[in-house]
Amino acid sequence: MIELDSVTFRYPKSTADALSNISLNIPQGSFFALIGPNGAGKTTLLRLLCGRLGAFKGSVKIDESLRNSAGFLNAEKYGVLLENPGVYPKLSIKEYLQYFTGFYGFGAEDWRENGAMRERCKSFAERLKLPPLDKRLETLSLGNRQKVQIVRALLHSPKLLILDEPVANLDPISRDTVWQLLDEWRKEENGTAIVCSHVLAEMDQWATDYAIIDCGRVLKSGRVADVGADTTSFKINATGATLEQIRSALAAAGISADVNLEHTSLSKLYRSIIQ
């Protein structure tokens, strides 16, 4: 899908690299979590991937199905939500979304009653419990504005999503709904999501792949399912030679004990790397 090889980037007038020798493979159909402390380079990497930053060293290989004739990401094939997205406060939710879908080749007929975009928008709005679509953006809470941005990124059925803290400002139930929507989209479209988040428990639950970044470098990357695969441990409320011996001895004595199988989580791995 996307392969980065020794990518290095430095902002103009800076004396240090914002990204240094980044090499990553982002598989087709994955939910790829970019995690790291503030200032690690995550947002810079996202901006570079969607073409908002240039003049970098190294190479970025993009699957042919996502490229335009110039070799860059085709705007019709991906959705993006970066920090501080621009809004048009006087527009209604519907007007705002209709404006952006125009860039993806959708016209007024798609927004007529029973039109494809209108129906899709209504479906997302119902799932996310958005206010009526004729409400102006300036009247919305921060959370509802964030939901509108998520709908904007998903509305044209992209094959790739690039998302920076997509559930910021959302309540717990809305956060769960967004992750469920993204997971459904990924499975239905065989889509790939590249997501920055500081909520490691959510990445443990939803991500398939990860990269831990700090100071512009990749410290560790891989499959989430493989995290701690070789460090599985048993936690029990008693001691003994083996788990089965303990179970048998306790059962014979009429004593029960809680036995939990613990795996190292992405959160624990992160904290072991980022001090």
C-alpha positions in Angstrom: 0.0 0.0 0.0 2.5 2.7 1.2 6.2 2.2 1.8 8.5 4.7 3.2 12.3 4.2 2.8 14.8 6.4 4.7 12.5 9.5 4.7 14.1 12.6 6.2 12.5 16.0 6.4 13.6 19.3 7.9 11.5 22.5 8.2 13.0 25.6 6.6 15.2 27.6 9.0 15.3 24.6 11.4 18.6 23.1 12.4 17.2 19.7 13.3 15.4 17.1 11.3 11.7 16.8 12.1 11.8 13.3 10.6 15.0 11.2 10.4 15.5 8.1 8.4 11.9 6.9 8.6 11.3 3.5 7.1 7.8 2.0 7.3 5.5 -0.4 5.5 1.8 0.3 5.8 -0.1 -2.7 4.6 -3.3 -2.6 2.5 -6.4 -2.9 4.7 -4.6 -2.1 7.9 -5.5 0.2 10.7 -2.0 1.7 11.3 -1.5 3.6 14.6 1.2 6.2 14.8 1.9 6.8 18.5 4.4 8.9 20.3 4.8 11.9 22.6 4.0 15.5 21.6 6.4 16.8 19.1 7.6 13.4 18.0 7.0 14.0 14.3 3.6 12.2 13.9 1.7 15.2 12.4 4.7 16.1 10.2 4.7 12.5 8.8 0.9 12.7 8.1 1.3 16.0 6.3 4.1 14.6 4.2 2.1 11.5 3.3 -0.8 13.6 2.0 1.4 15.9 0.0 1.3 19.0 2.2 5.0 19.0 2.8 7.7 18.4 0.1 11.4 18.6 -0.3 12.2 15.5 1.7 15.0 12.9 1.3 14.3 9.2 0.8 11.3 7.7 -1.0 7.6 7.2 -0.5 6.1 4.4 -2.7 2.3 4.6 -3.1 0.1 1.8 -4.5 -0.7 2.5 -8.1 -4.5 2.4 -7.4 -4.1 5.5 -5.2 -1.9 7.6 -7.4 -2.8 10.3 -9.9 -1.0 10.8 -13.3 1.7 12.9 -11.5 2.5 10.0 -9.1 1.0 11.7 -6.0 -2.0 10.7 -3.9 -5.2 11.0 -5.9 -7.5 13.3 -3.9 -10.5 11.3 -4.9 -9.0 8.2 -3.3 -8.2 9.4 0.2 -9.8 11.3 3.1 -7.8 13.4 5.5 -8.4 15.0 8.9 -5.5 17.0 10.2 -5.3 19.2 13.3 -7.1 22.6 13.1 -9.1 21.9 9.9 -10.5 25.0 8.2 -14.2 25.6 8.7 -16.7 27.9 7.0 -18.8 29.0 10.0 -21.7 30.6 8.0 -22.3 27.4 6.0 -24.7 24.7 7.2 -23.5 21.2 7.7 -25.1 20.1 4.4 -23.6 23.0 2.5 -20.2 22.4 3.9 -20.2 18.7 3.1 -21.7 19.3 -0.4 -18.9 21.9 -1.1 -16.2 19.4 -0.3 -17.7 16.5 -2.2 -17.6 18.7 -5.3 -13.8 18.2 -5.3 -14.4 14.5 -5.6 -16.6 14.7 -8.7 -20.0 14.7 -7.0 -22.6 17.2 -8.2 -25.9 18.7 -7.2 -27.8 15.6 -8.4 -26.0 13.5 -5.8 -27.5 15.8 -3.1 -31.1 15.8 -4.3 -33.7 13.9 -2.4 -32.7 10.2 -2.3 -29.4 11.1 -4.0 -26.3 9.0 -3.1 -24.5 11.6 -1.2 -27.5 12.9 0.6 -28.5 9.4 1.8 -24.9 8.6 2.8 -24.6 11.8 4.7 -27.9 11.2 6.5 -26.7 7.7 7.5 -23.5 9.1 9.0 -25.4 11.9 10.7 -27.7 9.5 12.4 -24.9 7.2 13.5 -23.0 10.1 15.0 -26.1 11.9 16.3 -25.3 15.1 14.5 -27.7 18.1 14.8 -30.0 18.8 11.8 -28.0 19.2 8.6 -29.3 22.8 8.1 -27.5 23.9 11.3 -24.7 26.4 10.7 -21.2 25.3 11.7 -20.8 28.3 13.9 -23.6 27.1 16.2 -22.0 23.6 16.7 -20.0 22.5 19.7 -16.4 21.5 19.2 -17.4 17.8 19.4 -20.0 18.2 16.7 -17.7 20.1 14.5 -15.2 17.2 14.9 -18.0 14.8 13.8 -18.6 16.9 10.7 -14.9 16.6 9.8 -15.1 12.8 10.2 -18.1 12.7 7.9 -16.3 14.9 5.4 -13.3 12.5 5.4 -15.5 9.4 4.9 -18.3 10.7 2.7 -16.8 10.0 -0.8 -15.9 6.4 0.1 -12.1 6.8 0.0 -9.6 3.9 0.0 -7.2 5.6 2.4 -7.8 7.7 5.5 -5.1 9.9 7.1 -6.4 11.0 10.5 -4.8 13.1 13.2 -6.5 12.6 16.6 -9.9 12.0 14.9 -11.9 11.6 18.2 -10.5 14.7 20.0 -13.3 16.6 21.8 -15.7 13.6 21.6 -17.6 12.0 24.5 -16.9 8.3 25.2 -20.0 7.0 23.3 -19.2 9.1 20.3 -15.6 8.0 20.4 -16.7 4.3 20.3 -19.1 5.1 17.4 -16.3 6.7 15.3 -14.0 3.8 15.8 -16.8 1.4 14.9 -17.5 3.4 11.7 -13.8 3.4 10.8 -13.6 -0.4 11.4 -16.7 -1.1 9.3 -15.3 1.1 6.5 -11.9 -0.6 6.6 -13.5 -4.1 6.3 -16.1 -3.1 3.7 -13.7 -1.1 1.4 -10.5 -3.0 2.3 -9.4 0.5 3.2 -6.3 1.6 5.0 -6.4 4.0 7.9 -3.3 5.8 9.2 -4.2 7.3 12.6 -2.4 9.4 15.2 -3.7 9.0 18.7 -2.6 9.5 22.3 -5.3 7.1 23.6 -3.3 3.9 23.7 -6.2 1.7 25.0 -8.2 2.6 21.9 -5.3 1.8 19.7 -4.9 -1.6 21.5 -8.5 -2.3 20.7 -8.8 -1.1 17.1 -5.3 -0.9 15.5 -3.8 -3.8 13.5 -0.4 -2.3 13.0 1.6 0.4 14.8 4.7 2.5 14.8 6.1 4.2 17.9 7.8 7.5 17.0 9.9 9.9 19.0 12.3 12.7 18.0 11.5 12.1 14.4 12.6 8.4 14.5 10.8 5.1 14.4 11.6 3.3 17.7 9.6 0.2 17.1 6.9 -1.0 14.6 5.0 -4.1 13.8 1.7 -5.9 14.2 -0.4 -5.2 17.3 -1.2 -8.8 17.6 2.5 -9.6 18.0 3.1 -7.1 20.8 4.3 -9.1 23.8 3.8 -12.4 22.0 6.9 -13.7 23.7 6.3 -12.2 27.1 2.9 -13.8 28.0 2.7 -14.3 31.8 0.2 -15.9 34.2 -1.1 -13.9 37.1 -2.7 -15.9 39.8 -3.6 -15.5 43.5 -1.4 -18.4 44.6 2.0 -19.8 44.0 3.2 -23.3 43.0 5.2 -25.3 40.5 2.8 -25.1 37.5 -0.6 -23.7 36.8 -2.3 -27.0 36.5 -0.7 -28.3 39.8 -2.0 -25.2 41.5 -5.5 -25.6 40.1 -5.6 -29.3 41.0 -4.3 -28.6 44.6 -6.7 -25.8 45.2 -9.7 -27.7 43.7 -8.9 -30.7 45.9 -8.9 -28.4 48.9 -12.1 -26.8 47.8 -10.4 -23.5 47.3 -11.0 -21.4 44.2 -8.5 -18.9 42.7 -8.8 -16.3 39.9 -6.4 -17.0 37.0 -5.9 -14.4 34.4 -3.9 -14.7 31.2 -2.1 -11.4 30.6 -0.5 -10.2 27.4 1.8 -7.1 27.1 -0.4 -4.4 25.7 0.5 -1.6 23.2 0.2 0.8 26.1 2.8 -1.2 28.2 5.1 -1.5 25.2 4.9 2.3 24.6 5.7 3.1 28.2 8.6 0.7 28.3 10.1 2.5 25.3 9.1 6.2 25.9 10.6 7.2 29.2 
